[in-house]
Amino acid sequence: MDFELTEEQQAIRDLARDFAQKEIAPIAAQIDETGEFPSATVKKMGELGLMGIEVPQEYGGAGLDTLAYVLAIEEIAKVCASHAVIMSVNNSLYCYGLTHFATDAQKKKFLEPCASGKKIGAFSLTEPQSGSDAGNMKVRATLNAQGDQYVINGRKSWITSGPVADFIVLFAATQPELKHRGTACFVVDTTLPGFERGKKEPKLGIRASATCETTYDNYRLPVFHRIGKEGDGFKIAMSVLDAGRIGIAAQALGIAAAAYEASVAYSKEREAFGSKIAEFQAIQWMIADMATRIEASRLLIYNAALKKNSHEKFSREAAMAKLHASETAMWVTTKAIQIHGGIGYSKELPIERYFRDAKITEIYEGTSEIQRLVIARAALEGK
Ligand SMILES: Cc1cc2nc3c(=O)[nH]c(=O)nc-3n(C[C@H](O)[C@H](O)[C@H](O)COP(=O)(O)OP(=O)(O)OC[C@H]3O[C@@H](n4cnc5c(N)ncnc54)[C@H](O)[C@@H]3O)c2cc1C
């Protein structure tokens, strides 16, 4: 494994770091408190090329690789996990699928506006009765008698950026009797009639990322909006999620790194019993374990990114990276509060926000149990 960064990778990391520190840091606590979607900074992320990092330049993206993408996400997540997930969903869950499965004409219409950050894309697989068991979907897409339009009906839940999305990659059943083999992937234009957004979900963390349900009531979509063939839906969704998991792992890494850096600094300032708390072995051991878990997460993430860059199979590596990084984020942020004592529990400092933000990384884009399932299948069945 060669992790020596290219000039382009260093440049995007530095750009993301600079932008996060100058433009996102001043509003991060406030938008966590209010839950306001940060439209202005998201627009600027688009202008800087952060919303379509891996998309070829001809379709509005920055044309960089997966390592560049994870470096940028980590820097944004260090400052604000809400911005990181908005970025990750647009980059991975929306743009990745279109980059790999859409036709040239579809890319021009649906990919270019979101990769360039002019519009926002979302991804809609989950339904009220099916999250981990995603093949059990009830949203139905029926081709009309003329064969030129699908009529879509049903309800989808938990759509990140759903309240603001211009386009949504949607998965629906075209032949429900075939279960996951009877599904298709569509790009929803949220301005067409029959599409409605539900109320914004109140959440524990990533509070400035907007999440909602959506309903489709005889929503009509031209066949041009179908990505791939009927029957390809589940395959596309799983492939997109494999790629997305590397982004969520990088988000988790950023949250953990922020909590770790704050803990190291605080332990060298805070005094108890006449010593800096960093001099207590109990604190040192927490810091050592934090550093080790973060470093292990980083190596797993870079490994998954490099496998993806070199077009090797990377499902197992992406699952390992997400599993380890998300559980590290949860563990490190818990210990960061411990190291800070009472002030760590207060909204005076961002430590409690890191802790609340970390939890979601163990849930979305496949829970930790689902990641273990993927890894175990690879180990036992060679998949
Ligand atoms: C803030 C937020 C944003 C989200 N954004 C999106 C989005 O943009 N698009 C989208 O489509 N979805 C999104 N989701 C949905 C998310 O991906 C699901 O919540 C997640 O996959 C888990 O599904 P579930 O909530 O239905 O839980 P369930 O699947 O009901 O799981 C409940 C529990 O059972 C466990 N479990 C389930 N099956 C197994 C099994 N086979 N073996 C062992 N344990 C199992 C789970 O790990 C979990 O602990 C979002 C969710 C949240 C909370």
The ligand as a Gaussian input file, in Angstrom:
#p B3LYP/6-31G(d) Opt

LIG

0 1
 C      -30.228000      10.250000      10.093000
 C      -30.476000       9.167000       9.110000
 C      -30.240000       9.391000       7.757000
 C      -30.513000       8.402000       6.813000
 N      -30.324000       8.669000       5.486000
 C      -30.754000       7.769000       4.567000
 C      -30.758000       8.100000       3.174000
 O      -30.313000       9.179000       2.767000
 N      -31.286000       7.207000       2.298000
 C      -31.784000       5.990000       2.705000
 O      -32.248000       5.221000       1.856000
 N      -31.775000       5.635000       4.026000
 C      -31.290000       6.501000       4.943000
 N      -31.311000       6.179000       6.297000
 C      -31.815000       4.877000       6.699000
 C      -30.732000       3.974000       7.264000
 O      -29.893000       3.510000       6.236000
 C      -31.428000       2.843000       8.037000
 O      -31.976000       3.426000       9.204000
 C      -30.476000       1.714000       8.387000
 O      -30.079000       1.004000       7.239000
 C      -31.115000       0.718000       9.373000
 O      -32.395000       0.355000       8.954000
 P      -33.619000       0.449000       9.989000
 O      -33.606000       1.807000      10.609000
 O      -34.849000       0.029000       9.277000
 O      -33.280000      -0.592000      11.101000
 P      -33.613000      -2.160000      11.038000
 O      -33.183000      -2.712000       9.738000
 O      -35.018000      -2.353000      11.459000
 O      -32.639000      -2.702000      12.152000
 C      -32.937000      -2.673000      13.550000
 C      -31.819000      -3.429000      14.274000
 O      -31.790000      -4.796000      13.826000
 C      -30.496000      -5.114000      13.335000
 N      -30.605000      -6.050000      12.214000
 C      -31.411000      -5.981000      11.124000
 N      -31.181000      -6.993000      10.301000
 C      -30.187000      -7.737000      10.856000
 C      -29.508000      -8.945000      10.497000
 N      -29.783000      -9.594000       9.353000
 N      -28.564000      -9.420000      11.336000
 C      -28.270000      -8.770000      12.487000
 N      -28.886000      -7.647000      12.897000
 C      -29.827000      -7.135000      12.088000
 C      -29.909000      -3.774000      12.895000
 O      -28.500000      -3.829000      12.810000
 C      -30.423000      -2.854000      13.980000
 O      -29.610000      -2.994000      15.122000
 C      -31.007000       7.140000       7.248000
 C      -31.214000       6.899000       8.622000
 C      -30.975000       7.885000       9.538000
 C      -31.248000       7.605000      11.004000

